[in-house]
Amino acid sequence: MSRRDHNDQANYSYGASKRGREDDNERDVKRRRGDNGDPFRGCRGIFAWEDEPDPTWKAAVESHGGGVPKFATKGECEEFVQKHCAPGSNPDFRNLQHIFTMLVTWTQIAKILIPAMEKVDKDYPFKAPADLGVRNDNRFHDTDVEKGIKWRMDLPFHRETNRESTMHTLKYLFFHMRCGILVMIRNGRVVLFAPFANKDYENNWSEYLKFDSGDGTFEAYYGEKRNHYRRENIIRDVRKWWANGNIICNEHCKDSRRHEETQYWGDQFLSQLRDMLDDACKNRNIPDCEFFINKRDYPHLKSNLSEPYGFLFDRDDKDPSQDLPLEQFKYNSWKKEPEFHHMVHPVPYLDAQITAWNLRDKKIAGHPMTFLRKDKFKGRGEFTAGKEHYIPMYEQSKFKYILYVEGHCAANRYAFLMRLGSVILKVSSKCVADEMWYTPLLVPMEDHVPIQEDLSDLAEKIAWCRAHDAE
């Protein structure tokens, strides 16, 4: 949700708290926190920086310039994390050690997030946006980016937003999609930044999942997979698995020696997102608004209000007639890819090596869940993978040309590549979810060099770049 009628105070009902399968009662929560009823004790980073409820954390943040902590070296960052994050960032789950409190149960949503929303509504009443005109330096005005946003904002469920719709969306994301971030902006400041991930999430597609193994069983599948890769710490209960596009996520994040998970999917890049929002508020005229951030690579919802994960039910999302209503998971399908494009004569233009084989399980429409079998790539020489081939993002800036090939969807890393100053050789997309929000702003042969989706013109384009170096 990104806007609402400022006269809808009558609709500011936060609803009954759905507790799901939680068995924590209020007394247990207070006992574990020792909070004497303060719902925000032990939380950090979710409010405006000046409203930070934890004095220790507030002092730590202010000692690094205020706002999101920034560091000149990796060592400084590690020292800060060990000192200030190791004690725990979640009042009920001390094993979580983040910059920002991530809420992981519906009990926490009910006891922390909903009171936080009420506090923001009380301390910073929503104001209707004023017509501030268009800034001279607004490069998005009247572009495809702005037109796309206007089109989405004019969808029926965006035109009628209120606190009730916020709660519906929150429940949809928490119970149905597993994670998200609620952001509230008031008076030109980020006053609420609340990441959440349902640690007790259960999908509703496990019974439809088939395994690409000799006998089609879970045990046989992972027995075969161990012949190719390391033993994985797989979540045994298939109902606990979740999907990010065509990637099936099913590994524990916890150290095998720990009882609880030490991470939850979606807890990365939070600092960058918060810093970006703070910077936008500082340098732009941002009206009062609230919205959810999708931390996945894929959409949470189709524009026609149908399910986004069709591949799990062998539906093709390119075909609108195969869309299904919200009570089922649906989303994407891929075209078949040729497996032996590597069996061509090498071209002396590209210095590329495999850093690791992708272990993650994959599911496409019409096929069982499978994994990449390395023996299918035997042919002209052997492909070896090793961490010694890996080059961190910040070191890639030393290369004049960088080849961008997406994975199962448009990759978030493209934004980082644009900051490196290298020439980006951008391979055309073959995916359904093929755009980031800024994609309409990209100009071929100006900010990137386009490459055919099968890389057939890669050598030609590299030769052109070398011949036109000044351009």
N, C-alpha and C positions, 0 to 999 in steps of 0.2 A: 504494500500500500504506500502511495507516495503523496497523496493529498486528501483532504476531506473538507466537508462543509463546516465552517466555523460556527454554525448555528445548531450543530447536532449534539449539544450537551445532553439532551435527553437520551441519547444513544450511548452515553459513556458507561455502559454496563460492562464490567469485566467478567461477568458470567460465573457460573459455578466451576470450581476447580476440578477438572477431570484428573483423577489420580492414577488412572491406568492400573497397573499391577503393583504399584508401590505399597509397601506395608509400613513405611516410616510414619509415625505419628508426631504430632507437634511437640510432645514432651521429649521424645527421643532426639529430635532435631536440636532443641534448645540445650539438651544435656550435652550433646556432642560438641556444640559450638561454645557453650558457656556464654551465650549472648544476652541473657536476661531479656529476650524478646526483641532485640535489635535485629531486624531481618538482613541488614547489610554488613554486619560484623564479619570480618574475615574475607570480604569481597574486595576486589581491586580492579581499577581501570574501567569500570562500566559507566561511571558518571563523567560529567565534565571534570577536567583536571582540578579546577578550583573547588569542586564539590566532593573530592575524594574522601571517603569516610575513614580510611585507614591512615592514621597519622604517620606511621612508619613508612608505608609505601609512598605517601605523598612527599615526605622528606627525601626519599630515595629518588623519586622522579624529578623533583625540583633541583636536586644536586646535579642533575644532568641536563639542565636547561629548561625543564618543564616540558610537558607533553610527552610524546613517545620518546623513551630514552634512545639516544644515538651515541655511537662509539667510533673512535678513530681507528681502533685495531680490534682484531678478533680476541686478543687477550683481555682487553678492557670489557668486552661483552661477556666473555666467560666468567670473569671475576664478578660482574654485576649479577649474572644469573645464579652463580653459586651462593652469593651472599643474600640476595633478595628473593629469588624464586624457589630455592631449595626448601624453605620452610613450608611451602604449599600455597597455592593460589585459590583453592576451593575450600570453603568452611567445613564441608562434610566429607570431602575426599582429599586428604592431605597428600596423597600420592601424585596429584596433579600439580604441576609446577610451571605455570604459565605467566606471561606478562599480564594477561587479562583473565579474570574469572570466567570459566566456561561452565555453564549450567548443564547438568547431565541427567537429571531426573525431572519428572513432572512435579514432584514435591518441591524441588528447587524453583521451578518455574512459578509455582503457586506461592511460595514463601518469599521469593526474592524478586523475580522479574515483574510479576504483576504489581506488588507494592512499589517497585521502582517506577513503573509506568504511572501509577497513581501519584507518586511524589513529583514526577516531572510535570504531569498535568496540573498539579497544584502550584508548584513553584514557578513554572513557565507556561502559563495559559497559552493555548494555541491562538495565533493571530492570523487573520486572513491576509494573503499576500497582496502587497501593493504593487502597482504597475511602475516598476523602476526603469522601464525602457531597456534598450539594448546597449551594452558597453561597446565602445569602439574596437576593443581588442577581443571581442567574442568571435572566434574563428568558427564556431559551430552554428552560428545563426544562418538559417535558411539553407543548411546543408542536408544531405541525406541522413546524417546522424540526428539532427533536430526533427526532421520529418518522421523518422522512425519512432522517436520518443513520443511525438504528438499522436501518432497512430496508436501506439500502445496505451497512452493515457486516455484516449477516447473510447477504449473498449468499455463495455457496460459495467464490468465489475471494478473498473478504476474510477468511473464517474460517480459512484455511490459508495464512498468509503467512510467508515466511522470506526469507533472503538470496537463495535461488535465484529466488523469485518477483519479488524486486526487480530482479534482472538480466534476467529475461524482460520485465518491464514497461519497463525502461530501453531494451532493444533495440527493443521495439515502438514506443515513442515516438520514438526517434532515427531508426530506419530507415523506419518506416511512417507516422508522423505528423509527423516532422521536428523537433519542439521540445518543451521542457518544463522544469520546475525540480524538482530533487530536494532535499527538505528533511528533515533529521534533527534531532530535538529530544531532548536528554538533560539530566537534572537541572534541568529548568525553563529551559533555554537553547537557542537556535538554534545548533547546533554545526556544521551544514553547510547551505549555501544555494548550490546549484550550477545555474545556468541553462545550457542547452545548445540548440544549433540545428545541424542537419546541413547544412553548406554544400554538400555534394556530393549532396544528396537527389535521388532519382529516384522519380517516381510510377509506378503500374502501371495508369493509366487513360488515358494520352495517346492510345492507339490508338482509343479509343472517342469521343474528343472531336470534335464537328462544329462548324463555324463558320457563323454567320448572315451570309453574304455572297452576292453574286450567283452565284458559281461554287463556293462552299463551301470556298475555299482560305484558308490563312493569309494570303497576300499580299493577296488581294482584301479580306479582312475588315479588316485594319489600314489598307489604302488607303482604304476607306470611312470608317473611324473617324477618320482624319486630317481628313476633311472637316468633322467636328464638333468635334474637340478638338486639342490640341497633339500633336506627335509624341512618342510614348512610347519609353522605353528598354527595349523588350521583350526578355526572354530568348528567344532564337531556338529553343532546344531545348525542345520542349513537354514532354519527359520531366522537365525540371527545375522545372516549375510545381507549385504546391501550392494547396490549397483551404482557405478558412476559411468554413465553412458554404457558402452558395451563391455566395460571392465567389471568383473565380479570381485568385490572386496570381501575377503573372508579370513584374514589373518589377525591373530591377536597382536595388539601393540605392546602388550606387557612383556617385561623380562620374565622368563620362565620361572625365576626364583620368587616372583612376587605374586600375591594373591589377586590384586586388582590391576586393571589396565593402567598404564602410565601415560597413555595418550588416547585420543579419540579422533577419528577421521574428521578433518575440517578445522584442526586447530593450528594450521600453519598460515603464514602470511597475514596474521591478524594485525601485527604492528604496522605493516605497510598500508593496509587498508585504513586503519584508524588515522595514521599520519596523513594520508591522502585526503580524508574527509576533513580533518582539522585544517589542512592547508587550503582546501577549497573554500571553507567557511571564512578563512582569514583573507583570501584574495578575491572572493566573488560575493555577489549579493545572493545568498541562499535563503529562500523563504522558509518559513516554518513548514516542516514536512516530516514524515516518518515512512520508513520502508524496510523491507527485508533484503538482505544481500544473499545471493545464491553462491555458496562456496564450491559448488560442483562445476564441472566443465559443461554440463548439459542443462537444458532448461528444466525448471520444476513443473512447468505447465505449458500446454499448447494454447494458442490464442483462441481456439474454439472450445476451451475448457475440457478437453479430453486428456487422458493419461499420457505422460511423456515417455514411458518405458515399454514400447510395444514389442521390442525384440524378445523380451522374456516370455511373451505369449505367442511368439512366432508371427507377429504382425509387422507389416511394412509401413512405417510412418510416412513414407513418400506418397502413399495412397490414402487419401482422406477417407475413402469408404471403409478402410480397415481400422479407423480410430474407434476407441472404446471409451465409455463414460468413466467418470472419476473413481468408481469403486474398484477398478483394477489397475495394475501397473502396466504401462506400455511405453515403448519409445522407438529406438532407432534400428535400422538395418544397414548393412554394408553391402557393397558390390563384392563379388569374388575378386580376389587379387591374384595375379600370376605369382607363382612361388619361385620361379627361377629367373627373375630379371637380373640376378647377379651374375649369371653365366654368360657374360659378354667380355670382349677384350677390354682390359683395363685402360683407362684414360689417364694420362699423367698430369691431370689438372686438379685432382681431388685427393686431399690427404684426409682420409676418413677411416676410422677403425671402430669395431664394436667394443663398447666399454662393459656391457653386461647383457645377458639374455633376459628378456622380460618374462618373469615368472608368473605374472598375474593371469588368472583364468579369464577367459573371454567367451562371450555369448553373442551370436548373431542370429537373426531371424531364420528359422527353418533348420537350424543345426543345434546339436547338443553343446553344452559347455566344453571348451577344449583349451589346450595350451600349445605354445609354440614348440614343435618337436625339431630339435637341432639337426637330426639326421636328414631332414628334408632339404637342408641347405648344403648337403655334400654334393660336390660337383667339380668345378674348376678350382681346385685348391681347397684348403680347410679354413673355416671362419673361426677364429679364436677370439675370446672375449677376456678382458682383464681390466682391473681397476687402474692399472698403470696407464691405460689409454684415456682415462677420464680427465677432462679439462674443466675446471670450475668456470662458471659464467663470467666472473670478473676477469679471468685470464684470457677469455676468448677474444677480448678486444684487441689483442696483438695480431689477430688475423685480419687480412684485408677483405676477404670474402667469407661469408658465413651462409651455409645452406640450411634453409628452414624447411623441414618436412614435418607435417602435423602427425599426431598419433591417431587416436580414435575420434578426435574432434579438433577444432581450432585450439591451438596451444596457448596457455597463459604466458609462456616464456617469450612470445613474440614482443611483448611490451618491453621486456628486459633487453632483447636484442637491439631494439631501436635506440637504446641509450649507449650502445657500445661504440658507435661511430663507424662500424664496418658496413660494407655493401652487403645487403641481404638478398640472397638468391631465393626467392619465395616460390615454392612448388605449389601449383594450383591445387585447390581442395577437391577431395572426392567424398567428403563426409556430408551428412545431413546438417549437423551443428557445425557449420563451417565459418562462422563469423564471430569476432569479438565486437564490443560496442563501437570501437573506433575503426573497424574495417572499412566502412564507406569513405573514410577520410584518406585511405591509402591511395597513392597515385603511382601506377606502373611507370617504370623508367625514371621516376623522380625520387621516391623514397625506397624503392625496391626494384629488383629485376625479376620479372615473372618467368617461371619455368613450367614447361608442360607437366601435367600430372604424372606421366610415365617417365619423366626425366629424359626424354628422348632428345631434347635440345640443350641439355646441360652443358656439354662440351662447347657447343656453338656459342652459348651465352657467356661462358667464361672467357672464350677467345675474344668475343666482342668487348667485354669489360677491359681486357688487357690492351686491346687496340685503341680504346677510348678512355684511357686512364684519367685524363683531365676532366672528363665529364662526370 
